[in-house]
Amino acid sequence: MLPNSVLTLFLLLSLLSSSAGHASGDHSQNPSARIPLEGAQIFQHHCATCHGSDARGHGPTSSALKHSSPDLTLISQRNDGKFPYQRVKEIIEGKQPAPLAHGDQEMPIWGPIFHQVEADQDWGEVRLDAVTRHLASIQQK
């Protein structure tokens, strides 16, 4: 038998979880709506907090970081005019270490989150490609 405090916490978390699902809409018809599949939306939901909605490194939580968030619109400029698509994708996924600007892995590793299985499908690669394509599309010339 669970102690009352543990049972109360479990019930509260269950209630919050189910109410969050109702508040954001019914996902039974479109389970991938939990984490969007469109790159700009993914960026706004998961990256803009630190990197800013314009990806220039001035998100609302960037001042709380140990190291400043890099300007993601300059990735190509920092790589001799070429966007390192695979490397960027692997950094987002957590397969490669982030640049030193991220210090000691301050940037969350999004691979496990993007790879959540929804309706028996893993949309992780689609999400990773979408957000990486979005970053490639906003590079300054």
Secondary structure as UniProt FT lines:
FT   HELIX           4..23
FT   HELIX           31..33
FT   HELIX           39..46
FT   HELIX           48..51
FT   TURN            53..54
FT   TURN            60..61
FT   HELIX           62..64
FT   HELIX           72..74
FT   TURN            75..76
FT   HELIX           77..79
FT   TURN            80..81
FT   HELIX           85..93
FT   HELIX           100..102
FT   TURN            103..105
FT   HELIX           111..114
FT   STRAND          117..118
FT   TURN            119..120
FT   STRAND          121..122
FT   HELIX           124..137
//
